[in-house]
Amino acid sequence: MDGKVYRASGAIQVENVAASTGPLRGKKRCNDARGTSSVSSWLFWSSIVFGVVATWSYRIMYNHAMEAAKRRPGFSGRFYDITEREADSAPNWLAALNMLSSLAAFVLLIAAIFINVTN
């Protein structure tokens, strides 16, 4: 046997690296067909979903502020013409959702990169 075992479907590939040198000496390395672990793939796609939620909630908060600003006389229609009071017109739960989903997207993406680099 050549030290390599392949499943018939080709989905899982296991290599015996006992003869090699380096940090994997005497251990088995297992990769799926895509070359990434399922955990890091799950973390990556979860971070994408949280990023979409963060973008969606930001857009809704922006719409709240713009609608409040349109009621003010002298509003020029630009983004930087929004006052603090108009920016506070967005619901607090939406701001909390935006903050938490942004943080979750960032943490999950860093974790996916870390797991993918260390494996």
C-alpha positions, 0 to 999 in steps of 0.5 A: 500500500502506498500510504494513501487511502481514498474513499470510493466516492472521492469525497474524503481523502486521507493521507498517512504522513508518518514518513514525512517530516514536520509538524504532521509527522505520525498523524493523518491529514484529512481534507474533503474534496474542496480542500477546506474543512467543513467547520471553516466552510460553515463559519465562512457562510455564516459570516456571509449571512450575518454580513447580509443581515448587517447590510440590510439593517443598516439600509433600514436605519438609513431609510428611517433617518432619511424619512425623518430628514425629509420632513425638515425644511431646508433638507438638501437630500444629501447623506451628511445633511442628517441631524443627530435627532433624525439619526436617532429616529431609527429603532434601538432594536434595529441598531442593536441587530446591526451591531451584533450582526456586524460583530458576529460576521467579523468574529466568524470570518476571523475564526474561519480564516484561523481554522483554515490557516492552522489546518 
